[in-house]
Amino acid sequence: MQGIWTTERIREAEARAFAVTPDGELMRRASFGLSVQIADLLEDHTGAVSGRRVVLLVGSGDNGGDALWAGAFLRKRGVAVTAVLLGSRTHEAGLAALKRAGGRVVPIADGPQWIAKADVVVDGIVGISGTGALRPDAARLVSLVEAPIVAVDLPSGVDPDTGAVDGPAVRATRTVTFGALKPVHALAPSWCGEVVLVDIGLELTDPDLHRLDIVDVAAAWPVPGPDDDKYSQGVVGVAAGSATYPGAAVLTAGAAVRATAGMVRYAGHAADVVRAQWPEVIATGTVADAGRVQAWAVGPGIGTGSEGRDIVRYVLGQGLPVCADADATTIIAKSPEVLDARDPDTPLVLTPHAGEYERLMGRKPGPDRVTAVREAAKKYNAVVLLKGHVTVVAAPDGRAAVNTPRGAWLATPGSGDVLSGLVGSLLAAGLDPWLAAAMAAHLHSLTGAIAAQNAPTSSSALVHAIPEALRSIRSLMS
């Protein structure tokens, strides 16, 4: 599990490291690692390092210093380096090092002609202390870049703690960061590009955010043993779909089946359709007739009228873990009295998209999605999974996880129904609700990437890609 730290925590760690490290040593470590990554991108992009041209966009802070020192290292490898000075002041030691190494230094006015010749451009404009969009002069230069861009620590113009962009910003090909991952790297993947972490010796504990990797998911995903049966593997109840929206039932139940739930019991108006598609599912007409289950996935396509409210109220009153999605979140937002049926200690996972979040909280998530999800988790005493290009999962105790997607393939109707079936399956297996939601989000994005390899992604394709996604993660544990 990857740790992610806020800029405040990183500054504190840097201050501790500066106190026990020779002056300039941390910057030299960072800039050398940066130079290696720039050279690697040059090799990939042009087939060589020596004789290639790199342009540094240098601001007045330490990121500008990192870029200048990296330029000095690149000069030793035969790279032609030109620094365009953007700030009112420049890191003196870095500038001196670049000049000693034979690098060229030019003012902003000369920047365009050098950018036009660059094989790689380095964004050293602002660092983690910078806020807001690029200033006009910097934005103009960045708009001229056609070569790959390497961002120093983070893309300039992107908020380091929220990943928000409110004006001109750098869209990097590769971001080289130092010491620790920052929230921007997980929350703004399309701006950061490939993220490479360079270890400079910072000591950090207790991350502010987590990001599961495939090994975490492989280790925790329920796998039946020789003594398991359908009940020990977990029986998930699915209350989804209607005569109008039978597909929601098919997708939610199918995802639970494919996610290796021990048994899936479906309850609702789409029973015949679900049986026809998934004969292993035990299907009944009402939640009261569903039989023994160990968790519920409720909401997709059930409607938001009185029948839907009765279904949500019944499910919440059973003392079992519940994943409430789609119409269930709208019902909870509009008729919060249904939550009175729930024992406060009963696990609940809410999976809103931005619009449903606004209904639940009375306001939009805003640019700080992590804080927004934590606030919702506290208000509802539930795990909240906020869907979007980047999924954020928070628990009432403050734990938060981010899932960085593999493309935008999940932006397809019914995708959320598939996710709710995955969450329900993991809840039925007895996983911690926060971990279950984070794991489901990870597998969900992996299925999107797999499905997209064969055809344009549909939610049915997502369901059918689940076994391949599970095989890929389980192969790591064999």
N, C-alpha and C positions, 0 to 999 in steps of 0.2 A: 504494500500500500504506500503510495507516494504521499509525502507530506508537502503541504503548501503553507507558506508563512506570509503574513501581512507585512507591508513595508515598515511599519512601526517596530515589529518584532525583529526584522532584519537589521534595521538601523541599530537597535540595541545590541545585537550579536556582533555587528561590525565594530561598534565602540569597544566591546570587550576584546575583540581580536586586535584592534589597533593598539590597545594598551599593552599588549604582550608581544607584538610583532615589530621588527625593525621598520623604520619609516620608509614608506613606498613599496614594501614587500607585497602587500595584498594587491595593489594595483598592478605590479609586475606579473604576479601570478595570473590575474584576470586577463591582462592584455596579451600575455603569451598564449593562453588558451584561446583567446579571441583570434589571434593571428593564425593559429592552427586551423580554426574553422573557416576563416576567410580563404586561406590557401586551399583547403579542401573544396570549397565551393568554386574557386577558380579552376581547379583541376577538373571538377565535374562539368563546369560550364564551357570551358575553353580547351581542355585537354592538356593544360600546362600551368605552371606557376611563374617561373622565371620569364621575364619579358612582358608579363601582363600588366594591366593598368587598374589601379584601385583609387577611388576618390573617397576621401573621408569628409563627411559633413560634421563639423566640429562645433559643438556648443560650448558654453562657458563652464559647465560642471565637470564632475568626475567622469561621466560617460564620455565626454570629449577627451579627457585625459587618457582613458582606456583606449580610445580610437587612435590617438596620437602615438602612444607607446606601441600599439599593435602595428601601426604603420612603420615604426622603426624596426620592429622584428621582421616585417615583410620585406623591407629594403635589403636585409641581409640575405634574403632568398631571391634577390634579383627582380623584385616587383617595383614597377614605377608607381610611386605613391604621391598623390596630390591632396593636400588638406585645404578645404574651403572653410574659412573661419567665419562663424555665424554669430558668435556671442560678443558681448561687450568686453569680455576678458577671456583669456585662454589659459589652460593648465600649463604653467611655465615649464615644469620639468619635462612633461610630455612633448611640448613644442620643441624644446631644446634637443631632446633625444631624436625627434624626427629630422630636424635640420642637420644634426651631426651625421645621421645615417644617409643624408643626401636626398631627403624628401623635399617636395616643392610645397610652398605655402602661398595661397592666393586669397584675395578678398572675395566677398559675395558677388560683386559685379562680374568677376571672371568665372564664377561657378558654372554657368551653362555650357561654356565651350569645353570644359574639362569633363563634365557629366556626360556630354555627348560621346566622349571617347572611352568611357569607363567600361571595364569588363565586370567589375563588381563595385557597388557603392555601399559605404558603411554609414549607418545612421548612429552618430554619436551626438545627437542634437540636445536631447534632455534625458534626465534619469528618473529614478523613482521619486524624487522630490518635485518633479514637474507636474503641473496640472493643466488641463484644458487643451484646446486644439493648437496646432502649429501656428506660429506667427506668420504673417503674410510673406516675408522674405524666404523663410524656410519652406513654407508650403509651395511657393513658386518653384523653388529648386527641386523639391521632391516630385512635383508634378512632371518634371522633365525627364525623370529617370526611367530608362527602359531596361537597364541591366538588373540582374538579381541584387537584392538589398539584404545586407546583414545588419540586423539591429543589435545595438549594444545594450544588453540587459532587458530592454523592452522596446517596442516600437514607439517612437515619439508621437505624442498626441493621443495615446490610448491611456486611460486611467489605470494606474498600477494595481489598485485594489478592487476595482469593479469591472474592469475591461470595457467601460463605456467609452464611446467615441461621439463627440458633439461638434465635430468640425473636421478640417483637414488633418490627416494623420498619415503616418508611414504604414504601408502594408508590406511586411517583410517576407522575404523568401526563407530566411533562417534567423532565429533569435538566439543569441548566445547570452546566457545569464550566469550569474556567479553566486556560489555559496548555497543557494536555495531557490526553489521554484516560488514564484509570486502568483497571487491570484490571477493577474492578467494572462498568464501563460495557459491557464485552464479555461478562463472565462471568455477569452477573445482569440480563439485558435485561428480564425481566418485572417487576423491581423498579424499574428506572431509567426505564422508558417511553422516550419520545423523548429522545435525548441531543443537546444543543447545546453546541458548544465555543466559548468566548469567548477570543480571543487577548489575552493581557495582556503579551506580550513576553518569555516565558521562552525560554531557549536550551537545547535538549536535543538530544542525538545518540544514536545506537545504541539504538534502542528495546529494551525488555525483551521485548515481545511484538509480534506483527504481526497485522494483520487485512487480508486481501485485499479489495479492492473490485472492482466489476464491470469496471473498466477494466484492472486487473491481469490478470484472467482472460481478458478479450478479447484482450489483447496477447500472451499466452503460449499460448493454446489452439492446437494444431496445425491449420493450414489447408493443404490440398494446393496445391502450385503446379503450373505447366504441365509441369515435368519430373519430378514425383513419380509413383511407382507404389505398388502395394500394400505392397511391402517397405519403401520409404522412408517411408511413412506409419506403419508399425508393424504387426506381426502379433502379436496377443495370443492366448495359449493359455488356455483356460478349463477347469479341472478342478473341476467342481461337480456337485451333484445326484446322484441315485441312483434306483433303481426306486421307493423309498419317497418320495423328495423330488425329483421331476422338475422341479417349479416353480423350485427354486433354480438349476438349470441354465439354464432358459429366461430367467429374470430376469438372471442374471449375463452370459450370452452376449448377450442383447438389449441390455443397457446398453452393452456394448462395441461392438456394431454401431452403435447410435444415436450413440455418442460419436465416430464417424468414425474408428475404427480402420481401418487399411488392409485387414486381413483378420482374421477371427476363426476360430480352430481350436478345436473343442470335443472333449474326451476324457472319456468316462464312460458310465455305464449309461443315461443319458437321451438318447442320440444320436438316436434316431428322433423323440422329442418335440421336440428342439431343431431338427432338420431341418424338421419340419412347421411350426414357428412362424417359423423364420428360415432360409429356403432358401439364403441366401448364406453361411451358416456351413458350414465343412468339418468334419464330425463323424465321429469314430472312437470305438472302444470303450475304448482305453487311452491313457495319457499317452505310453507308449513309441511308439505308432503315430501320434501327433499330427502329426508333421512339423515343419518349420522354424517356430519362433516367436521373438519378440524379448523377450517378457516373459510371465509367468504370473499369472493370478488363480486362486487355489486355495482350496478349503475349504467354501464353502456347500453343505450337504447331503450331503457325502461320507461322513459317519459317522466315528466315532472309534475303530473297531476296527483290526485288522491291515491290512486293505486301505487304509483311509484313511491309516494311518501310512506304508505303502509309497508311496502317491501323493505325500504331502508330502515324503518323503525323496527321491524321484526328482526332483521339481520343484526342490527346493533344491540338488540336485547338478548342475544343468545350467549353472551359471555365468551365469544370466540374472536380471534383476530379477524379484522375486516380490511379489505382494500376497497375504498370508495372512490369511484371514478365517474367522470362524465356527468350524467344526469343526477347521480347520487350527490356529487359536490354541489350542484345547483340546488338540490332539495335541501341540503344542510344549510346552505347560505340563505335560502328564502324561508325555510321553516326550521330554525335552529332548535325548536322544541323536540325534534326527533332525536337529538342527542341525549335527551333525558333518559332514553331507554338504555343507554350505554353505561355500564360500570366504568368509572374513570380509569380503572387500571386495565381495562380491556384494550389490547393493541389496536390501533387504528392508523391506516395509511391513507392519506388524501393525495390524489394525483391530478391537480388542476393544471390546465394551460393558463396563459396570462389572463384571458377573459374570465375564466372560472375563479382564478385568484382574486380578481377585482370584485367578483360577487361575494366571495368569502370574507374579504377584508375591507371592502368599501373603498378601495383605492387600487391603482395599478401597481405592479411590482416595482416599477421605476428602474433606474440604472443599477442600483445596488441590489442585485437579485439575491445574494447570499443573506444579507440582513433581512430582506423581505421574507424569505422563506423561514428564517429563524423566528421571526415575529409571528408568522402564521402557525408554526409548530407550537409555540408557547400558548398562543390564544386557544387553540383547539386541543392542546395536550395530545398531539398526534404527530406522527412522522409525516412530513409534507414533501412531496416530490413535485417540483415545479418544472413542467415540460417546456421545451423550447430547443433552440439549436444546441445550447448547452443545458443539460439537466442538472438541477441543484436539489439535493436531498438534505433535509435537516430534521433532527430529533428535538423533542422538548428540552433535553438536557444541553442543547447547544452544539452537539456534534453535527458537522456538515460535510457533505461529500459532493464532488462535482464529477460529472461524466462528460468528457470531451468527445464529440461525435466523430464518426468516420464518414464525413460527407453529409449531405442533406437528404439522404434517401428516405429518412423516416417521415418526411413531410408529405404524407399520403393519407387519404381518408381511412379510418379504421386502425391506424397505427397505435393509437392509445388503447384501443380494445385489446390488442395483442399484449401490450405492456401490462395491463391490469391482470390478464390471465397469468403472466409470468410472476407478478408479485403475489397473487393469490396462491399459486403453487408453492412458492417458497415460504409463505406464512404457514401454510398447512403442514409443511415439513418441520416447523418449529424454529425457524431462524429468527434472530433478532429483527424486528421490523425495519430498523434503519439499515441494517446490512442487507436485508431482503430487498428493499427498494433500490439500494445502490447497485446490488448485483443484477437485479432485473434490468435496470437502465443500461448497464454495461453489456449484457447479453443482447438486449434489444438493439443497441446500435451495431453490434457485431452481426446480427442477423440482417440488418439493413445493408451492410456492406457486402455480405455474401449473396443476398438476393439480387443486388444490383449487378453482380458479375455476369448473371445469366440473361437478364431481361430487365426492362423498366420495372421498378419496384412497385408492388401492390401489397396490401396488407395480407392477402392470401399467400403471396410469395414469402412474406416475413414468417408466417406460421410454418410453412414448409421448410424454411431455412434453419429453424431452431435446432433440429438434430445435428446438422452439419456444424453449427456454431458450438454446440455442446461437445461434439467430437473433437473440435479444434482445441477447446480448453482442456478437455480431459487427457488429450495426448501429452500434455505437459506433466501430468502426474503419473504416467505409466512408466 
